[in-house]
Amino acid sequence: MKLGKFMVDSLARTGKQIRESTQVEYKSSMIDFIGVVGDIDYKRITHRHREIFLQNCLDAENSLATTAKKIRQLKRFFQLAVQRGQLDDNPLKNIKPPKASKKKVRTYAPQECKRIFEATREIQRDSVLQWDLLITIALITCMRKSELLNTVWGDIDFENKTIDASSKKDTKETWQWYIKDTDCRTLPLTDLAIMLLAELQAKRPAGYPYVFLPPERYDHIQRLRKKGKWTFSSARIKVVNNFTRQFKQILKKAGIKKGQFHDLRRTGLSSMLANGLSKYDLMTIAGHAKFDTTHQFYLAVEDNLVGRARDAANEGFGEILAHIWHAGSSGADEDKSKAS
């Protein structure tokens, strides 16, 4: 079987076990691999082919992170072939992806959050989306954009002050959507969040199940569904038109040059970390399948950590070092006086 056919066969067998967007990424990596080594029999792949591909990625100036991701995806392709009995061994199992440096987690400072909320009042007039409430719930729950936009009223427990991030089935009222990494998780809501959500629910006309989706947009999506123009991936990237563009307008009005909506989630998680949540607790709230993803919040050197480290250094060595340097400075001044 040639690599091209092997790719199609593997993706077909995997089916909806992975997201549509993930299938696209896996397919892209395999196409790149075929472009380098040729559309040869998948059983003829050797150590030489993997080294050639790795070097080609680096020569093409792919970032280390992008190269590492492609390698991981290719290894997964061949590992699945081993599990399915198509191969005796994974020819890429020993290849080591290049190590990319960890990026500092981007979070919004309290003053930036304040300016973001102020900016939403200006854009609110031209947007059907209630940005101020959406941003509030994003900070409190640390939910992803797709999770928020696919939240229905049934996910909210007003009595127990919680909200569920859960997958949705394809029904007459809702469209199919799968949550990332985990099946479902229950998140806390504050008294303020409950009050704001209750006010929104009271304003909404009956028959609209989605919390943050404006009725006009919901009606439009329902028409698209009837025409067969709504796909599985649409539930992740097309629920709200121009979402990213609108949020960038908010950031611009807030005087923030760089940022994205996902940074609100990072801001919330970093706040929880700073206020005492354990590693396991943070991983559960975030809905991460692997601790490596959660660990980035511990590797990031945040302002509060720098401040605490500074206080610890002063507590341990402050007086000693101050005395030594003060004494040294006094001695130097005396020497200068004698010399003059």
Summary of the structure (lengths in Angstrom):
residues: 340
radius of gyration: 26.5
end to end distance: 90.8
largest distance: 95.4
contacts: 887
relative contact order: 0.09
helix: 62%
strand: 5%
